[in-house]
């Protein structure tokens, strides 16, 4: 056991050291030259290093742990969330989140099928990725609807492209418009795609905006199971309808009787429930637990400050890894049609969501 842990540690430690060094370099650069948030600079340095020099094999296992540090940072961030403000705006924020998700999914589906003419399943992958939680949603829905690999690759590349663009564009637009921390956090959390870029953009704007962005984004993430099940049922229904004229073929049992399909129906229901359960990220539960513990006074103010500082350092390491996993070659695989679909939907939904958030928050 100990030898296995030691071997695993030796594999990841060199890459983790690289992430730490990139993060420290970002802090040094922003301390000397005030060019913006050190979190965004860490992503930029990481992307530069990866695309110019490449990530060596010995560093890859450690660099790939960046998602773990992001999730750990999000969990700890729960201890710093001001619950009173969240409760006060809860109903309005939830309405904004649901409106943005529904509008994005429906608009991307409509543009894909009836305007641009993208393959049906590719459009569904784009809708889930842009409406829920980026590449994670693409993977979850892909497992439910069985698309071909080309469709998954196009959707993934398109989501990654917009992750990179919105990571820079959102804070810039927010500062240009002078948005409040709450409005910016809710806007970013409701309309940006993947959890990492949302967290980075929010924290780059301000710590309070980062808290709101993460809170809203995790609310969206919790819908991934519902969306995956919905798409699975839709495409399964389509497949059943296409084969209805032939009639179902059932193998006889040993006694000559045929299965009435009840067992298959029960199995399908269990599979859908399992998808719903697995769609809830574990770190979301940890985030909510820390919010609850902080609310009932488990942590002193000094402890909350220490937890917040730890969370900030974890984010710095995570975002260095996020940058080092941005591959320019993947962006080129997106193709123009998926980019046009997602761009149109993003402009419409993002603008509408921002207008609503500014009006009611």
Order of alpha helices (4+ residues) and beta strands (2+ residues): alpha-alpha-alpha-alpha-alpha-alpha-alpha-alpha-alpha-alpha-alpha-alpha-alpha-alpha-alpha-alpha-alpha
